[in-house]
Amino acid sequence: MTSGTFSLDGGTWEVDNNVWLVGDADEVVVIDAAHEAEKIAAAVGARRVVAVVCTHAHNDHINAAPALADRTGAPVLLHLDDRLLWQQTNPDRAPDGYLAHNQRLTVAGTELTVLHTPGHAPGAISLYAPELATVFTGDTLFDGGPGATGRSFSDFPTIIRSIRDQLLTLPPETVVRPGHGASTTVGAESADLQKWIDRGY
């Protein structure tokens, strides 16, 4: 977990972010390099960083990505639809590559499948690791419901479609590891889909 600020639409908020490392003793993928590049690098240690993957381009999920990439030589990967958000935080540095739906990344023999799950942001993705019975959802799905859709570049009906069609179709025992807060499971969240639709957030 790292700490810093999230800024959008003229507001700034203090936030704690989950930074996920997937791999083994030799290599890792870093998911959402947030706030503190040195702290993340210390957690990585001597392992090779295969990629720095951004679940979306809100500043609190990418603000340490360039520094971590420069330090480790790893590419920064992002979905193309979030390039405009990326440029707001990093106008002088482009991502090293763009991710596509159903693209597969492999680290330490574990396959991560990219799921395009827009709504919180246009290029929001989740990473599904069936061998680990885990999905990394960024800010698309949390313990308690969808990510926020009240700011620029977001849309509530879109995030509901993403959650319903891409995430809640995964096995119910799949652990949901979000960008903030506690983990949950697909089964625990699926029962509340209609409640989220009815309340509108």
Secondary structure as the mmCIF struct_conf table of DSSP 4:
data_model
#
loop_
_struct_conf.conf_type_id
_struct_conf.id
_struct_conf.beg_label_comp_id
_struct_conf.beg_label_asym_id
_struct_conf.beg_label_seq_id
_struct_conf.end_label_comp_id
_struct_conf.end_label_asym_id
_struct_conf.end_label_seq_id
STRN STRN1 THR A 2 LEU A 8
TURN_TY1_P TURN_TY1_P1 ASP A 9 GLY A 10
STRN STRN2 GLY A 11 ASN A 17
STRN STRN3 TRP A 20 GLY A 23
BEND BEND1 ALA A 25 ASP A 26
STRN STRN4 GLU A 27 ILE A 31
BEND BEND2 HIS A 35 HIS A 35
HELX_RH_AL_P HELX_RH_AL_P1 ALA A 37 VAL A 44
TURN_TY1_P TURN_TY1_P2 GLY A 45 ALA A 46
BEND BEND3 ARG A 47 ARG A 47
STRN STRN5 ARG A 48 VAL A 53
BEND BEND4 THR A 55 THR A 55
HELX_RH_AL_P HELX_RH_AL_P2 ASN A 59 ILE A 62
TURN_TY1_P TURN_TY1_P3 ASN A 63 ALA A 64
HELX_RH_AL_P HELX_RH_AL_P3 ALA A 65 THR A 72
HELX_LH_PP_P HELX_LH_PP_P1 ALA A 74 PRO A 75
STRN STRN6 VAL A 76 HIS A 79
HELX_RH_3T_P HELX_RH_3T_P1 LEU A 80 ASP A 82
HELX_RH_AL_P HELX_RH_AL_P4 ARG A 83 THR A 89
TURN_TY1_P TURN_TY1_P4 PRO A 91 ASP A 92
BEND BEND5 ASP A 96 ASP A 96
STRN STRN7 GLY A 97 LEU A 99
TURN_TY1_P TURN_TY1_P5 HIS A 101 ASN A 102
STRN STRN8 ARG A 104 VAL A 107
TURN_TY1_P TURN_TY1_P6 ALA A 108 GLY A 109
STRN STRN9 THR A 110 HIS A 116
BEND BEND6 GLY A 119 ALA A 121
TURN_TY1_P TURN_TY1_P7 PRO A 122 GLY A 123
STRN STRN10 ILE A 125 ALA A 129
HELX_RH_3T_P HELX_RH_3T_P2 PRO A 130 LEU A 132
TURN_TY1_P TURN_TY1_P8 ALA A 133 ALA A 133
STRN STRN11 THR A 134 GLY A 138
TURN_TY1_P TURN_TY1_P9 ASP A 139 ASP A 139
BEND BEND7 THR A 140 THR A 140
STRN STRN12 LEU A 141 PHE A 142
TURN_TY1_P TURN_TY1_P10 ASP A 143 GLY A 144
STRN STRN13 GLY A 145 PRO A 146
HELX_LH_PP_P HELX_LH_PP_P2 GLY A 147 ALA A 148
BEND BEND8 GLY A 150 ARG A 151
TURN_TY1_P TURN_TY1_P11 SER A 152 PHE A 153
HELX_RH_AL_P HELX_RH_AL_P5 PHE A 156 SER A 162
HELX_RH_PI_P HELX_RH_PI_P1 ILE A 163 LEU A 167
TURN_TY1_P TURN_TY1_P12 LEU A 168 THR A 169
BEND BEND9 LEU A 170 LEU A 170
TURN_TY1_P TURN_TY1_P13 PRO A 172 GLU A 173
HELX_LH_PP_P HELX_LH_PP_P3 THR A 174 THR A 174
STRN STRN14 VAL A 175 PRO A 178
BEND BEND10 GLY A 179 GLY A 181
STRN STRN15 THR A 184 THR A 185
HELX_RH_AL_P HELX_RH_AL_P6 VAL A 186 SER A 190
TURN_TY1_P TURN_TY1_P14 ALA A 191 ASP A 192
HELX_RH_AL_P HELX_RH_AL_P7 LEU A 193 ARG A 199
TURN_TY1_P TURN_TY1_P15 GLY A 200 GLY A 200
#
